[in-house]
Amino acid sequence: MSTKKSAAKPVKRAATQPVTAKDNFKSMLIENRVFKPSAEFSKKARISSMAQYKRMHAESIKTPDKFWAREASELFWQKKWKKVLEWKAPFAKWFVGGSINVSENCVDRHLTNGRKNKAAIIWEGEPGDSRTLTYQQLHHEVCKFANVLKSHGVKPKDRVLIYMPMVPEAAIAMLACARIGATHSVVFGGFSSESIKDRLHDCQAKIVVTADGGYRRGSLVALKKNVDEALRDSASVERVIVLQRTKQEVTMQDGRDFWWHTECSKVSAACPAKGFDSEHPLYILYTSGSTGKPKGILHTAGGYLTGTYCTSKYVFDLRDDDIYWCTADIGWVTGHSYIVYGPLANGATVVMYEGAPNWPEPDRFWDIIARLRVTILYTAPTAIRAFIKWGDEWVKKHDLSSLRLLGSVGEPINPEAWMWYHKMIGGGRCPIVDTFWQTETGAIMISPLPGATPTKPGTATLPFFGIDAAILDEDGKEVGPDQGGKLVVRKPWPSMLRTIFGDTERYKSAYWGTYKGIYLAGDGARRDKDGNFWIVGRLDDVLNVSGHRLGTAEVESALVSHEAVAEAAVVGRPDEIKGQAVVAFVTVKEGYKTDAELIKALKAHVGKVIGAIAKPDDIRFTGALPKTRSGKIMRRLLKEVVSGGLVKGDTSTMEDLSVLAQLAASNGKDDE
Ligand code: WT7
């Protein structure tokens, strides 16, 4: 491992005592239970012991070029690179001079390596319909749609916005873009038309790919309608391609809107995969930061594919006979890296499910696993907590014996949920890989390797190969065991973001502005005496709601855009299911009544501006917000108020102390 031995002594603590970091974030309880992979699992795994992991990790840190070059050469390059890495901090170029086609690697490569008739995607729609696409069939569909895009004038580096339900065509559209060198930007199907509009405007997409609608918890989602609204005053979009999924009524605008199936019937199925520069932009994915405007995270072809390919292979220890299911939506980075690019580059069989986990009953997941004989399940703590709440009887109805490995992603998994996942879903026999990573990192950064790493409930354990993760204090010094600090990565890695689309200054300041040449993840963390990383939460104004990042500033600006609102401050409150719930403190303009009616209207308004996921759980009206003398809202105090805690700490910089008392008095939920 890469850690330099620190002089600081480990702090001795009782088993249940919380560790409090210097800057006042609380970490989880010290966890002493250790789960080692079974001898049987280890025997078959690629990485089968800690000694092997440690040796390979040390090598990969000492000579990263050698490690990554070996991994990259397992992919197909139309032209080999000249140099593995060119690092002019904070700008990296990986596999310089190399030429690659991402789509060819995820699809065509498997037509000649024995996987031609293997299932690439096994899809199930929410109403119960299903489809299986072999690699050969996937190839056919991807080539056709690539030709459709071309026939509508899409050129390399043009941006294509994809706003789709969880259907195979979402993956097909992504792979078709990759095939012709267009840059996709997938917008989560749960986002509102306003969100589409902002993203469209930022990335200047030329074409939008959508569907008439999708199914979610038994109802229809009006995707095309949302696109229509978003396009009302868009200058960049020339075409909209619409997949027919639900057959709900939609308006098609002559000359602008075209049906997917009609267009596909007009083109040939031959679309040779041309090589693109390794640093060719593959996609932009928007994610929340600490200001109101989402950041367009840019990933490029060669490095991103190497990272997702390699992590999928080792972290899930993917095998040809695996039935692999990642339950994320394709609209998030997890869907990009671990439904589409990573697993398909490995030639895996991927399960894709369209709808809600509790439709028609809360056992839909277990039913799918039992029927399809899923072997690897990769899901999120928020889902696990919901399953716990819905009751064990739903799980017990099904035979989950096909499972051999479980994964978790999106937020720290609380030990209780970990244990339930381990026992109830994994039958006590499946290793759990708790994978820490981010939209920005492109691929998994910290995670157990299932055949090697002893796991403890709640820790993502150790850095992946080539990842030089550390925890630093304010002065940039590495902290000792069990001391809190900032999580950083000290060396570049192939799947790292290259920039924020259109905002290089923000890229530099958000990720590289704190420590010179070192990547700042934005999470607080500590390492235990065994070197395991415990992520304890974001250090910036970013909430983690159901495993999804939400900027407090985004929700605030949505609230303030309502006519009744003068000012708003948003903070997170710990929530049993969602991890964090959204609490909004709102001051209203003169003449507006602070009643249940307004609360309802404001929630709906945020849903309309951003999407249902951002709707505040609580809205509290207040006469004023606590502020520093310079006018900054004191979120720390608000957080303490919503967590039910007393207001402690230094309040001398507050503008109006009485404001706090008023807020504390308003403590209590405002239900709709
Ligand atoms: C943030 C990134 C990575 C795909 C999904 C979210 C939190 C993510 C873990 C984990 C503790 C985690 C962090 C991170 N996070 N995985 N295993 N343990 N925290 O991607 O939307 O870019 O969010 O999610 O806070 O910074 P994202």
Residues whose N, C-alpha, C, O or C-beta is under 5 A from the ligand:
A	BS01	WT7	T334 S408 V409 G410 E411 P412 D434 T435 F436 W437 Q438 T439 E440 A460 A521 D523 I535 G547 H548 R549
